[in-house]
Amino acid sequence: MTTTPDEVMLPADLLAKLRAKVDGERFKSEADVIHESLIALEQREESFESWLQEVVYPAQDDIKAHPEKARSGEQVRARIAEELQILRSRP
């Protein structure tokens, strides 16, 4: 991997966390910490986008096509409370 010297300004608390990761000996350098962090962020963003595509958008389309299936926030909270009550009553 080629590197280019650069300066990044970080708040003191983030800089301390970055240095702690290197001091913990899991990472060889601050650049390694940043590299791993960016990979994890990309994976999280990809996962979020997949969830939107596979779950949220189809549900939204279904509600638009069948508005009678929609429930109010109050109805959803009541249903969750019922389910929790059932779960808590199990041994």
Secondary structure, 3 states (H helix, E strand, C coil): CCCCCCCCCCCHHHHHHHHHHHHCCCCCCHHHHHHHHHHHHHHHHHHHHHHHHHHHHHHHHHHHHCHHHCCCHHHHHHHHHHHHHHHHHCC
